[in-house]
Amino acid sequence: MKNLGVICIVFSVLLLSPVSVEAKGTTKATKNNCWLISSGEAGKKASEKTGGKVVSIKLTGKGKKSKYRVRLLVGENRIKNITVNACK
């Protein structure tokens, strides 16, 4: 029974913890002095551009060539892929 209580505490801490630092809007430096925007910020830019809802976001490339590939649901059944520059 004691183990069950410890497991519940661990799961509750994990659930209340932020999933990633990027989700909170912070940036991080990469090689070649490129400051990355957060994935949330990239999703917001793509959503504002198309009016769609974000389905997934993936960071590709390295350094100044970093880009986010954002998949959006536009309308009821159309998926649109947008590329957003990841460097500020």
C-alpha positions in Angstrom: 0.0 0.0 0.0 2.9 2.4 0.7 4.2 1.9 -2.8 0.8 2.8 -4.3 0.9 6.2 -2.4 4.4 6.9 -3.7 3.4 6.1 -7.2 0.4 8.4 -7.0 2.6 11.2 -5.8 5.1 10.7 -8.6 2.4 10.6 -11.3 0.7 13.8 -9.9 4.1 15.6 -9.9 4.7 14.5 -13.5 1.2 15.6 -14.6 1.6 19.0 -13.0 5.1 19.6 -14.4 5.6 21.4 -17.7 6.1 19.0 -20.6 9.0 21.0 -22.1 10.7 24.3 -21.6 9.8 25.4 -25.1 6.1 25.0 -24.3 6.4 27.9 -21.9 7.7 30.3 -24.6 11.4 30.4 -23.7 14.1 30.3 -26.3 17.4 28.5 -26.5 20.6 29.1 -28.4 21.9 26.8 -31.1 25.2 26.7 -32.9 25.9 29.7 -35.2 24.2 32.1 -32.8 20.6 31.3 -33.7 18.0 31.8 -31.0 15.1 29.4 -31.5 11.5 30.6 -31.1 9.3 28.2 -29.1 7.3 25.5 -30.9 4.1 27.2 -29.5 5.1 30.5 -31.1 5.7 28.8 -34.4 2.3 27.1 -34.2 0.7 30.5 -33.4 2.3 32.1 -36.5 1.2 29.3 -38.8 -2.3 29.3 -37.3 -2.6 33.1 -37.8 -1.4 32.8 -41.4 -3.8 30.0 -42.4 -6.7 30.2 -39.9 -6.2 26.5 -39.2 -5.8 24.5 -36.0 -2.3 23.0 -35.2 -2.1 19.2 -35.5 1.6 18.7 -35.1 4.9 20.7 -34.9 8.4 19.3 -35.7 11.7 21.0 -35.5 14.1 20.2 -38.4 17.5 21.4 -39.5 20.4 22.8 -37.4 21.7 26.2 -36.6 20.5 29.1 -38.8 18.8 26.5 -41.1 16.4 25.4 -38.3 12.7 25.4 -39.3 9.5 24.2 -37.8 7.2 22.1 -39.9 3.7 22.8 -38.8 0.7 20.7 -39.8 -2.6 22.4 -39.6 -6.2 21.3 -40.0 -7.9 23.9 -42.3 -11.6 23.7 -42.7 -13.2 20.4 -41.8 -10.9 17.9 -43.6 -7.9 19.6 -45.2 -4.4 19.3 -43.8 -1.9 22.0 -44.7 1.8 22.0 -44.1 3.5 25.3 -43.3 7.3 25.9 -42.8 8.2 28.5 -40.1 11.7 29.9 -39.7 12.8 28.8 -36.2 15.5 31.5 -35.7 14.7 34.9 -34.3 
